[in-house]
């Protein structure tokens, strides 16, 4: 079994109020490691066996059409071991 991961993030020029809220809350809770925070979505798709090139093309298409909004988001598709 293999896992295909699709990470979806807002484009850098798009405001991220949820990320800003987390970034503001971190120091109030004593965490001082972050300069900024951006939030996104992660989809994990499990398939039988190793993914074929055709399956990867299908996942890319699903990421473009269903899992992300290409106007305001970018996505990355990868196979996780």
Secondary structure as a PSIPRED ss2 file (coil, helix, strand):
# PSIPRED VFORMAT (PSIPRED V4.0)

   1 X C   1.000  0.000  0.000
   2 X E   0.000  0.000  1.000
   3 X E   0.000  0.000  1.000
   4 X E   0.000  0.000  1.000
   5 X E   0.000  0.000  1.000
   6 X E   0.000  0.000  1.000
   7 X E   0.000  0.000  1.000
   8 X E   0.000  0.000  1.000
   9 X E   0.000  0.000  1.000
  10 X E   0.000  0.000  1.000
  11 X C   1.000  0.000  0.000
  12 X C   1.000  0.000  0.000
  13 X C   1.000  0.000  0.000
  14 X C   1.000  0.000  0.000
  15 X C   1.000  0.000  0.000
  16 X C   1.000  0.000  0.000
  17 X H   0.000  1.000  0.000
  18 X H   0.000  1.000  0.000
  19 X H   0.000  1.000  0.000
  20 X H   0.000  1.000  0.000
  21 X H   0.000  1.000  0.000
  22 X H   0.000  1.000  0.000
  23 X H   0.000  1.000  0.000
  24 X H   0.000  1.000  0.000
  25 X H   0.000  1.000  0.000
  26 X H   0.000  1.000  0.000
  27 X H   0.000  1.000  0.000
  28 X H   0.000  1.000  0.000
  29 X C   1.000  0.000  0.000
  30 X C   1.000  0.000  0.000
  31 X C   1.000  0.000  0.000
  32 X C   1.000  0.000  0.000
  33 X C   1.000  0.000  0.000
  34 X C   1.000  0.000  0.000
  35 X C   1.000  0.000  0.000
  36 X C   1.000  0.000  0.000
  37 X C   1.000  0.000  0.000
  38 X C   1.000  0.000  0.000
  39 X C   1.000  0.000  0.000
  40 X E   0.000  0.000  1.000
  41 X E   0.000  0.000  1.000
  42 X E   0.000  0.000  1.000
  43 X E   0.000  0.000  1.000
  44 X E   0.000  0.000  1.000
  45 X E   0.000  0.000  1.000
  46 X E   0.000  0.000  1.000
  47 X E   0.000  0.000  1.000
  48 X C   1.000  0.000  0.000
  49 X C   1.000  0.000  0.000
  50 X C   1.000  0.000  0.000
  51 X C   1.000  0.000  0.000
  52 X C   1.000  0.000  0.000
  53 X H   0.000  1.000  0.000
  54 X H   0.000  1.000  0.000
  55 X H   0.000  1.000  0.000
  56 X H   0.000  1.000  0.000
  57 X H   0.000  1.000  0.000
  58 X H   0.000  1.000  0.000
  59 X H   0.000  1.000  0.000
  60 X H   0.000  1.000  0.000
  61 X H   0.000  1.000  0.000
  62 X H   0.000  1.000  0.000
  63 X H   0.000  1.000  0.000
  64 X H   0.000  1.000  0.000
  65 X H   0.000  1.000  0.000
  66 X H   0.000  1.000  0.000
  67 X H   0.000  1.000  0.000
  68 X C   1.000  0.000  0.000
  69 X C   1.000  0.000  0.000
  70 X C   1.000  0.000  0.000
  71 X C   1.000  0.000  0.000
  72 X C   1.000  0.000  0.000
  73 X E   0.000  0.000  1.000
  74 X E   0.000  0.000  1.000
  75 X E   0.000  0.000  1.000
  76 X E   0.000  0.000  1.000
  77 X E   0.000  0.000  1.000
  78 X E   0.000  0.000  1.000
  79 X E   0.000  0.000  1.000
  80 X E   0.000  0.000  1.000
  81 X C   1.000  0.000  0.000
